[in-house]
Amino acid sequence: MPRRRSACTWPRLEENINATFAFAGELVDMRDAEAMKTVWPKGLQVARTNAERSLGAMQEAFAHTLKTHEAIGELAKSQFELAGAQVKAEVEKAAKAGAKAAK
């Protein structure tokens, strides 16, 4: 079964890649140290923005994972409760049959 990807994660990744390549393009065009001084703050901003987007995507993925595990836990709980109820019903049925046979 293919893994389902969050619709919100891919645009963030694409934004990170686009911002990084745009910054790399500016770096390639630099010719002197003075230009490096002007581009340096932009590079830090790109890195910061990319980190924030990545953190947001990780938090979103964690939230989806947590919700999935909670849903699986609820399914397992309901299955155990159903099985327990069936066993209890069978025990009560057997106890009634045993009580009738003893009379």
URGILIN-V408302 format. One record per backbone hydrogen bond with DSSP energy under -1.0 kcal/mol. NH is the residue of the N-H (numbers start at 1). CO is the residue of the C=O. If there is no record, write none. Layout:
BEGIN
NH/CO, NH/CO
END
This chain:
BEGIN
10/6, 12/8, 13/9, 14/10, 15/11, 16/12, 17/13, 18/14, 19/15, 20/16, 21/17, 22/18, 23/19, 24/20, 25/21, 26/22, 27/23, 28/24, 29/25, 36/32, 37/33, 38/34, 39/35, 40/36, 43/39, 44/40, 45/41, 46/42, 47/43, 48/44, 49/45, 50/46, 51/47, 52/48, 53/49, 54/50, 55/51, 56/52, 57/53, 58/54, 59/55, 60/56, 61/57, 62/58, 63/59, 64/60, 65/61, 66/62, 67/63, 68/64, 69/65, 70/66, 71/67, 72/68, 73/69, 74/70, 75/71, 76/72, 77/73, 78/74, 79/75, 80/76, 81/77, 82/78, 83/79, 84/80, 85/81, 86/82, 87/83, 88/84, 89/85, 90/86, 91/87, 92/88, 93/89, 94/90, 95/91, 96/92, 97/93, 98/94, 99/95, 100/96, 101/97, 102/98
END
